């Protein structure tokens, strides 16, 4: 009987960029000596007036406010776009996974729900990696990362249904997940930072979206000769909006 305790934490990396641009356009020219201003075009007002009952984003006097898009770009022009329509947010439903006492050749699973909202023009991505394989506190014993029934890796999922194929891995279902998670039987390894592997994308979209959700299913299976002990590692999630 093997007792496995798997501790799961996450880090969120948010990269938000705000550009402040002040431009004055003149329809003719502004001259000296002692000035001649002919038909100038100056911004007459902008801001976010508010009271207890309302909040209003306003742009007055700009030459070309609005949303402009084409293949490869999207331009939000005007002070009303200083604040994104959908603020970026990321959450995870459970930050500690405990598989309890494992029974050899009896796979154990647990789940967390990832939720992302993103209003940036470039969408978002969520990457993940593990600190190492599942190890005992002294590092003497480990549960290997799964190779699935035949083969899988941190970048490519494979079918994992056999009770005699051992290790630790994960499956994804829901919104914006990689295409290789064909169904609930397909699993990957986590990228292993102890081996120098790069974090891998587990959710992504190039579109604006609110409350995009995906379920991550963690799975572990051990053999009858797996040494007893408490095993753990740390999974890190990096959620990044794109503007």
Secondary structure, 3 states (H helix, E strand, C coil): CEEEEECCCCCCCCCCCCCCCCCCEECCCEECCCCEECCEECCCEEEEEECCCCEEEEEECCCCCEEEEECCEEEEECHHHCCCCCCCEEEECCCCEEEEEEECCECEEEEEEEEEEECCCCCEEEEEEECCCEEECCCCCEECECCCCCCCCCCCCEECCCCCCCEEEEEEEECCCCCCCCCCCEEECCCEHHHCCCCEEEEEECCCEEEEEEEEEEEEECCCCCCCCCEECCEEEEEEECC
